[in-house]
Structure formats: structure tokens, C-alpha cells
Amino acid sequence: MAFVAIGFEHVVANMYFIPAGIFLHIWAGIAAPAAFDPASLSWISFLWKSMVLVTIGNFIGGAVFVGMSYWGAYLRPVSGDKIEPR
């Protein structure tokens, strides 16, 4: 929840938050803030902008950050050019 609260996008969190917003707008008729266009919140934009693009970003970010973290923790060269597990 903190990940989303600070403004990052995560595909699993978006699977709840965006459909909940769509359903609240459609079923409950809850008014949107003045700066927000409710027409931009649709299932097509959810699938394209959130599911596809955020999944690609999460995959790349996870591969880079988790991979680099593990490399730094376990495979970083201790001395010289030789790579040894710690």
C-alpha cells in the first residue's frame, strides 16, 4: 500500500484500485474531482495503460533492481577479476 501511496505503479495493486474506481463511478455514481475526466477511466485504458505498460515496467524494474541487489549481495567480485560467491 505504501508503494502505491508514494505514487509508484504496481500491476497487482492496480488490479484492485482501478477497477474499484471504475465500479464506484459506474454503480454508485460518485462524482469525480473537478480536475479529473471520468471518461478517461475505462476498461480499455485500464488494460492498456495499467496492465500492459505497468507489467512491462514492473518486469524490467524488478529484473534490474532485484538482479543488481542479488549481484551486489552474492556475486560481487571480492578481489581482482575473479567472481566468487561469498
PERABEL-V756097 format. One record per pair of residues at least 12 apart in sequence whose ideal C-beta (glycine too) atoms are under 8 Angstrom apart, sorted by the first residue. I is the first residue (numbers start at 1). GAP is how many residues later the second one is. D is the distance in whole Angstrom. If there is no record, write none. Layout:
# PERABEL-V756097
i=<I & I>
gap=<GAP & GAP>
d=<D & D>
This chain:
# PERABEL-V756097
i=<1 & 4 & 9 & 9 & 9 & 9 & 10 & 10 & 11 & 11 & 11 & 11 & 11 & 14 & 14 & 14 & 14 & 15 & 18 & 18 & 18 & 19 & 21 & 22 & 22 & 22 & 22 & 25 & 25 & 73 & 74>
gap=<12 & 13 & 41 & 45 & 48 & 49 & 44 & 48 & 39 & 40 & 43 & 44 & 47 & 32 & 36 & 37 & 40 & 36 & 23 & 28 & 32 & 27 & 20 & 19 & 20 & 21 & 24 & 13 & 16 & 13 & 12>
d=<8 & 7 & 7 & 5 & 7 & 8 & 7 & 6 & 7 & 6 & 5 & 5 & 5 & 8 & 5 & 7 & 6 & 8 & 8 & 5 & 6 & 7 & 6 & 6 & 7 & 7 & 7 & 6 & 6 & 8 & 6>
